[in-house]
Amino acid sequence: MTEVCSVFEKKLKKGAGRDEVYCAIKNEINPHCQKAKVFVDRLWATAHSYLDPDLPDKLSNQFHQHFWELYLATSLIEVGLALEHSSSSDGPDICIKPTDDSCIWVEAVTAGAGQGIDAVQEAKSGTTRDVPDDQIKLRLLNAFDKKAKSTIHTKRKTGLIQKIPILLLSMLLRFLQQSLNLRFQGL
C-alpha cells in the first residue's frame, strides 16, 4: 500500500489556504494543533480516494465544513460501509454502495452561527446561559434549505442523480464548537 502524503502538503490552487483553523493546524502553532494535524492526516489517509479530489483546497478555505465531510467519510468506512471512489467534484459528497446497484448519497452539511438577531452568539468562557433553541433551529433549517436548493435540485437537473436516491443530510454544528469554547488554543 502506498503512503498518502499529508493533506496539508498538497499543492493548493491560487488563493487557497486562508482559513484560520486550517493554517493554525498546518503550521502546528501549539501542541493541540500538532495533535489535530496527525488526526486530520489519519482521516485523509483513510478516506481521500472516496472524496472530491479538490477537498484539500476546500479544506484550506473552509476547514470546519470540509473537515466534517472528511470525518464523516472516514467514520462510514470504519463501520464497514463500502463507499464509491470519487474522481470529480460533481455529485453529492459521499456515495455509499450497498451490495445491490443502488447508491445512498450523503451530503455533509454544516450550519454556521448566522447573522443578526437570529444568530447563535458565542458563549463567553466561564459563564452559563440558556441554550438558544430558536436560533439553533433557524440555523439548522437554513442549512438544510440551502443544501436542498443548491445540491438536490441542481444535481437532478444535470442528470448526476438519475434515480430518486436516499439522501442523508448530516450536520455538524460549527457554532456548537464555539459555544462550548473548544477552539484550538491560540486562535
Secondary structure as the mmCIF struct_conf table of DSSP 4:
data_model
#
loop_
_struct_conf.conf_type_id
_struct_conf.id
_struct_conf.beg_label_comp_id
_struct_conf.beg_label_asym_id
_struct_conf.beg_label_seq_id
_struct_conf.end_label_comp_id
_struct_conf.end_label_asym_id
_struct_conf.end_label_seq_id
HELX_LH_PP_P HELX_LH_PP_P1 THR A 2 SER A 6
TURN_TY1_P TURN_TY1_P1 VAL A 7 PHE A 8
BEND BEND1 GLU A 9 LYS A 10
HELX_LH_PP_P HELX_LH_PP_P2 LYS A 11 LYS A 13
TURN_TY1_P TURN_TY1_P2 LYS A 14 GLY A 15
HELX_RH_AL_P HELX_RH_AL_P1 GLU A 20 LYS A 26
TURN_TY1_P TURN_TY1_P3 ASN A 27 GLU A 28
BEND BEND2 ASN A 30 ASN A 30
HELX_RH_AL_P HELX_RH_AL_P2 PRO A 31 ALA A 47
HELX_RH_3T_P HELX_RH_3T_P1 HIS A 48 TYR A 50
BEND BEND3 LEU A 51 LEU A 51
TURN_TY1_P TURN_TY1_P4 PRO A 53 ASP A 54
HELX_RH_AL_P HELX_RH_AL_P3 LEU A 55 ASN A 61
BEND BEND4 GLN A 62 GLN A 62
HELX_RH_AL_P HELX_RH_AL_P4 PHE A 63 GLU A 78
TURN_TY1_P TURN_TY1_P5 VAL A 79 GLY A 80
STRN STRN1 LEU A 83 LEU A 83
BEND BEND5 SER A 88 SER A 89
BEND BEND6 GLY A 91 GLY A 91
BEND BEND7 ASP A 93 ASP A 93
STRN STRN2 ILE A 94 ILE A 96
BEND BEND8 THR A 99 ASP A 101
STRN STRN3 ILE A 104 ALA A 111
BEND BEND9 GLN A 115 GLN A 115
HELX_RH_3T_P HELX_RH_3T_P2 GLY A 116 ASP A 118
BEND BEND10 ALA A 119 ALA A 119
HELX_LH_PP_P HELX_LH_PP_P3 GLN A 121 LYS A 124
TURN_TY1_P TURN_TY1_P6 SER A 125 GLY A 126
HELX_RH_AL_P HELX_RH_AL_P5 ASP A 133 LYS A 147
HELX_RH_PI_P HELX_RH_PI_P1 ALA A 148 ILE A 152
HELX_RH_AL_P HELX_RH_AL_P6 HIS A 153 THR A 158
TURN_TY1_P TURN_TY1_P7 GLY A 159 GLY A 159
BEND BEND11 LEU A 160 ILE A 161
BEND BEND12 LYS A 163 LYS A 163
STRN STRN4 ILE A 166 LEU A 173
HELX_RH_AL_P HELX_RH_AL_P7 ARG A 174 SER A 179
TURN_TY1_P TURN_TY1_P8 LEU A 180 ASN A 181
HELX_LH_PP_P HELX_LH_PP_P4 ARG A 183 PHE A 184
TURN_TY1_P TURN_TY1_P9 GLN A 185 GLY A 186
#
